Amino acid sequence: MSRSAAGALRRVVLVAVLAAAQVAVESRSFAAPLGPSSLQIVSFTSTLLSQFWGAPTEMEAGVFVPASCRGAATPCPVMYHLPGYGGSIDSAWGTVAGFVHLSARDRRFAMAHVFLDPSVNGGYSYFTDSENNGPWNSALTQEFIPYLEELLDVGGSGRKRFLEGHSSGGWTVTWLQVSNPDFFGGVWAIAPDPLDFQRFYEVDVTPGSTDNFYTKPNGSPRYLTRSGDVTMRRLMQTIDNDPTQGGIISSYEFAWSPRGDDGLPLRFFNRADGSLVESTLEAWQAYDVHTVLNAGGDQLRQALAGKINIYCGTLDDFHYNEPTAAICQFLRQSHYDAVCKLVPGRTHSTVFASSSLYPAGLIHLIVARASEIWQQEQRAAISTARRGR
């Protein structure tokens, strides 16, 4: 295939991915005199990432602090937002608009909102400490967030920090919460990328699996989405086929795989025939949220009590309802104090619209619940301080 034709296909796939999230973006909007210019863009040079890359490396965020939080005697809480694949600082407003409007117009929901740019090397960082992308998790929690919260005079402690993300952002915020259980006070993962690697785009990518990434056991082709527009073989051989950059699937390798002798991430399957690579699957277990939670036992379960919230439509375009169902079952069976819901009839994007589970819409539920958690924590702290007098 010619370079121009391959480029056109890449654009088609990216447009399809972004389109799957478009309804979510539109459902987050309200009629109010706020817009993209309401966000302050903050750039920060990370020491950790700069050391990794051997050159100054920046992290970027789009931030909003409501008027009621500016100069407040007690710093307001802050919610960090992660977009889906293809999202960047340029799409920050579309991701946070609905949240911003709620916090700006209702003092009960007053909190800062921070869009975190996940883009790296043409793909998505997933904010892991990666052998290929660098220590994004550590740079965020040790450098960028402390800098932002001091700059904005918000947050300042784990009980005042919340996470929200959709699609790839859903996996990312879950990972940030699970890998930093005390640093964040709660996470809302919406239609997250697979949290259970036995159901990774309908493929078992755990050690010992005999699945094939291109074909099902009966020999029929696998597809990227429920609509069946692009086969996995075509995607990986003609679209996401640049070994030096992260794409919709290869970004996982840049985030989770060991670095090979050629300086590139080890692949988790053979691009020619779709067969899985056992050694890479073993390394990926460190990022299988189901496996990590199971290995964490009672200590991790207690540290995450009341902090995990997951929502996914039963008709998710990327079949993310399947790994979500598996993680929901695990959380129930392991007696986690968590919310994990499959929303009947909802797709990757329409999951945000109002339903019987959240009549005012999912964004309203998230902001209201985060505000409730923060207010409960604040009342408890005041009560404790009074008893200590």
C-alpha positions in Angstrom: 0.0 0.0 0.0 1.3 3.5 -0.8 2.3 5.9 1.9 -0.6 8.2 1.0 -3.1 5.4 1.2 -1.8 4.2 4.5 -1.9 7.7 5.8 -5.5 8.0 4.8 -6.4 4.8 6.6 -4.7 6.0 9.7 -6.8 9.2 9.6 -10.0 7.0 9.0 -9.2 5.0 12.1 -8.4 8.0 14.3 -11.6 9.7 13.1 -13.5 6.6 14.0 -12.0 6.5 17.5 -12.7 10.1 18.1 -16.2 9.8 16.7 -16.9 7.1 19.2 -16.2 9.7 21.9 -17.9 12.6 20.1 -21.3 12.1 21.7 -19.6 12.1 25.1 -18.0 15.4 24.3 -21.3 16.9 23.1 -23.2 15.6 26.1 -20.7 17.4 28.4 -21.7 20.9 27.1 -24.0 23.4 28.7 -25.2 26.8 27.6 -23.0 29.2 29.6 -20.5 31.9 28.9 -17.5 29.6 29.3 -15.3 28.2 26.6 -11.8 27.1 25.7 -10.3 30.4 26.7 -11.5 29.6 30.3 -8.7 27.1 30.6 -5.2 28.2 31.6 -2.5 26.2 29.8 0.3 25.2 32.1 3.6 23.8 30.8 6.1 22.2 33.2 9.6 20.8 32.5 9.9 17.5 34.2 13.3 16.6 35.7 12.6 12.9 35.7 11.4 12.8 32.0 14.2 15.2 31.0 16.8 12.9 32.6 15.3 9.9 30.8 15.3 11.5 27.4 18.5 13.5 27.8 16.7 16.7 26.8 14.2 19.1 28.4 10.8 17.3 28.3 7.6 19.1 29.1 4.3 18.0 30.6 1.2 20.1 29.8 -2.2 20.7 31.5 -5.3 22.7 30.9 -6.6 24.0 34.2 -9.7 25.7 35.5 -10.2 27.1 39.0 -13.7 28.5 39.7 -14.0 31.9 41.3 -15.3 30.5 44.5 -12.0 28.6 44.9 -9.7 31.4 44.3 -8.2 32.7 47.6 -10.4 30.3 49.6 -9.4 29.8 53.2 -9.4 26.1 52.7 -8.0 24.9 49.3 -10.7 23.4 47.1 -10.4 19.8 45.9 -9.2 19.1 42.4 -10.2 16.6 39.7 -7.7 15.4 37.1 -9.1 14.4 33.7 -7.6 12.1 31.1 -9.0 11.9 27.5 -9.3 8.9 25.2 -6.8 7.9 22.6 -6.0 10.8 20.2 -6.8 13.4 22.9 -4.3 16.2 23.6 -4.1 19.7 25.1 -5.8 20.9 21.9 -9.0 18.9 22.9 -8.9 19.8 26.6 -12.0 21.9 26.6 -14.1 19.2 25.0 -13.1 16.8 27.7 -13.7 19.0 30.8 -16.4 21.4 29.6 -19.3 19.7 31.4 -17.3 19.4 34.6 -16.2 23.0 34.5 -19.8 24.3 34.0 -21.1 22.4 37.0 -18.3 23.6 39.3 -18.6 27.2 38.0 -22.3 27.5 38.5 -22.9 25.6 41.7 -20.9 26.3 44.9 -21.7 22.8 46.2 -19.6 21.4 43.4 -16.8 23.9 43.6 -13.5 22.2 42.6 -10.6 22.8 40.2 -10.5 20.8 37.0 -7.2 19.8 35.4 -6.9 18.2 31.9 -3.6 16.2 31.7 -2.1 15.8 28.2 -1.2 12.1 27.8 0.3 12.3 24.3 3.9 11.1 23.8 5.8 10.0 20.7 2.7 10.0 18.5 0.7 7.9 20.9 -0.6 7.7 24.4 1.6 7.5 27.5 -1.0 5.8 29.9 1.1 7.5 32.6 3.1 4.4 33.4 6.7 4.3 34.5 7.8 2.9 31.1 11.1 1.6 29.8 10.2 3.2 26.5 8.3 6.4 27.3 10.0 7.3 30.5 8.7 7.6 34.1 5.4 9.3 33.5 3.7 8.0 36.6 6.5 9.3 38.9 6.8 12.6 37.0 3.1 13.2 37.5 2.8 12.3 41.1 6.2 13.5 42.3 6.6 16.6 40.2 3.7 17.9 38.1 0.8 17.6 40.5 2.7 19.1 43.5 3.7 22.0 41.2 0.2 22.5 39.9 -1.5 22.4 43.3 1.0 24.9 44.7 0.6 27.1 41.7 -3.2 27.0 41.8 -3.6 26.7 45.6 -5.9 23.7 45.3 -5.7 20.1 46.5 -2.7 19.5 48.6 -3.5 16.0 49.9 -4.9 12.7 48.7 -8.3 13.3 50.1 -8.6 16.4 47.9 -7.5 14.7 44.6 -9.9 12.9 42.3 -9.4 11.2 38.9 -11.8 10.9 35.9 -11.0 9.4 32.5 -12.8 8.0 29.4 -11.6 5.1 27.2 -7.8 5.1 27.3 -8.1 7.8 29.9 -10.3 5.3 31.9 -7.6 2.8 32.0 -5.0 5.5 32.9 -6.9 6.9 35.8 -7.6 3.5 37.2 -3.9 2.7 36.9 -2.9 6.0 38.6 -5.3 5.2 41.5 -4.3 1.6 41.9 -0.6 2.3 41.7 -0.9 5.3 44.1 -3.8 4.3 46.4 -3.1 7.0 49.0 -2.2 9.8 46.7 -5.6 10.1 45.1 -9.0 10.0 46.9 -11.2 8.5 44.2 -11.4 7.5 40.5 -14.2 7.4 37.9 -13.2 5.3 35.0 -15.6 5.5 32.1 -15.6 2.9 29.3 -12.0 2.1 30.2 -9.5 0.2 28.0 -9.3 -3.4 29.2 -8.7 -3.7 32.9 -8.6 -7.5 32.6 -6.1 -8.9 30.1 -8.0 -12.1 29.6 -10.4 -10.0 27.6 -8.2 -7.6 25.7 -10.1 -6.8 22.6 -11.7 -10.2 22.9 -8.2 -11.8 23.1 -6.6 -13.5 26.1 -3.2 -11.8 26.4 -2.2 -13.5 29.7 0.7 -16.0 29.9 -0.1 -19.4 28.5 -2.7 -18.1 26.1 -2.9 -19.8 22.7 -5.1 -17.0 21.2 -4.2 -15.2 18.0 -4.6 -11.4 17.7 -5.7 -11.6 14.1 -8.1 -14.5 14.0 -10.6 -16.2 16.3 -10.3 -20.0 17.1 -12.7 -20.7 14.2 -10.4 -18.8 11.8 -12.7 -15.8 11.3 -11.0 -12.4 11.5 -11.0 -10.2 14.6 -12.1 -6.6 14.3 -11.1 -3.4 16.2 -14.7 -2.3 16.8 -18.1 -3.9 17.1 -19.1 -2.4 13.7 -16.4 -4.5 12.0 -15.0 -1.8 9.8 -11.3 -2.6 10.2 -9.8 -6.1 10.9 -7.0 -6.3 13.4 -4.7 -7.6 10.7 -5.3 -4.6 8.4 -5.0 -2.2 11.4 -1.6 -3.5 12.5 -0.1 -4.1 9.0 -1.2 -1.0 7.2 -2.3 1.6 9.8 -0.7 1.2 13.2 2.5 -0.1 11.6 5.2 2.4 12.5 7.5 0.6 14.9 9.0 3.9 16.2 5.7 5.5 17.3 2.8 4.6 19.4 -0.6 3.9 17.7 -4.0 2.8 18.9 -2.6 -0.7 19.8 1.1 -0.2 19.7 0.8 2.5 22.4 0.2 -0.3 24.8 3.6 -1.8 23.9 5.3 1.6 24.5 3.6 1.8 27.9 3.9 -1.8 29.2 6.5 -3.7 27.2 10.2 -4.1 28.1 12.6 -2.3 25.8 14.3 -4.5 23.2 17.9 -4.5 22.1 17.0 -2.3 19.2 15.7 0.4 21.5 12.0 -0.3 20.6 9.4 -1.9 22.8 9.0 -5.7 22.6 5.9 -6.6 20.7 3.2 -8.7 22.3 2.3 -10.5 19.1 3.9 -11.3 15.8 2.8 -8.7 13.2 3.0 -11.2 10.4 0.7 -13.9 11.7 -0.9 -12.6 14.9 0.7 -15.2 17.2 1.2 -14.0 20.8 4.7 -13.6 22.3 4.8 -15.3 25.7 7.7 -13.4 27.2 6.0 -10.1 26.6 2.7 -11.3 28.0 4.6 -12.2 31.2 5.9 -8.7 31.4 2.5 -7.2 30.8 1.1 -8.9 33.9 2.6 -6.0 35.9 0.0 -3.8 34.2 -3.0 -6.1 34.2 -5.2 -4.3 36.7 -7.1 -7.5 37.6 -3.8 -9.3 38.4 -2.4 -6.3 40.3 -5.6 -6.0 42.5 -5.6 -9.7 43.1 -1.9 -9.7 44.1 -2.4 -6.7 46.4 -4.7 -8.7 48.7 -6.4 -7.2 51.8 -3.8 -4.4 52.1 -4.6 -2.9 48.7 -8.3 -3.6 49.1 -8.4 -1.6 52.3 -6.3 1.3 50.8 -8.7 1.5 47.8 -11.9 1.2 49.9 -14.6 3.5 48.5 -12.3 4.9 45.8 -13.0 2.8 42.6 -15.9 3.7 40.3 -16.2 2.1 36.9 -19.0 2.6 34.3 -19.2 1.0 30.8 -22.0 0.5 28.3 -23.1 -3.0 27.5 -22.8 -2.2 23.8 -19.3 -0.6 24.0 -17.9 -0.1 20.5 -14.6 -1.7 21.4 -16.1 -4.5 23.4 -14.7 -3.0 26.6 -17.9 -4.2 28.4 -16.3 -7.6 28.4 -13.2 -6.8 30.5 -15.3 -4.4 32.6 -17.7 -7.2 33.4 -14.8 -9.4 34.5 -13.3 -6.7 36.7 -16.8 -6.0 38.2 -17.1 -9.7 39.0 -13.7 -9.7 40.6 -14.5 -6.6 42.7 -17.7 -8.2 44.0 -16.2 -11.6 44.8 -13.2 -10.0 46.5 -15.5 -7.8 48.6 -14.2 -4.5 47.4 -16.0 -1.4 48.5 -16.3 -0.2 44.9 -18.9 0.8 42.3 -18.7 -1.1 39.0 -21.6 -0.8 36.6 -22.5 -2.0 33.1 -25.0 0.4 31.7 -27.7 -1.4 29.5 -27.8 -0.4 25.9 -25.1 2.2 26.1 -22.1 2.5 23.7 -18.6 3.8 24.1 -19.9 7.4 23.9 -23.5 7.3 25.0 -22.6 6.0 28.4 -22.4 9.6 29.6 -26.0 10.4 28.8 -28.6 10.3 31.6 -29.9 6.8 32.5 -31.8 5.1 35.3 -28.5 4.8 37.1 -27.8 8.5 36.9 -30.9 10.5 35.8 -28.9 13.8 35.7 -26.2 12.3 33.6 -22.9 10.7 34.5 -20.9 13.9 34.7 -23.3 15.3 37.3 -23.0 12.0 39.3 -19.2 12.2 39.2 -19.0 15.8 40.4 -21.7 15.4 43.0 -20.1 12.2 44.4 -16.6 13.7 44.5 -18.0 16.8 46.3 -19.8 14.6 48.8 -16.7 12.6 49.5 -14.7 15.8 50.0 -17.3 17.4 52.3 -17.5 14.3 54.4 -13.8 14.3 54.8 -13.8 18.0 55.7 -16.5 17.5 58.3 -14.6 14.5 59.8 -11.4 16.6 60.0 -13.2 19.4 61.8 -14.8 17.0 64.2 -11.5 15.4 65.0 -9.8 18.8 65.5 -12.6 19.8 67.9 -12.2 16.6 70.0 -8.5 17.2 70.2 -8.9 20.6 71.9 
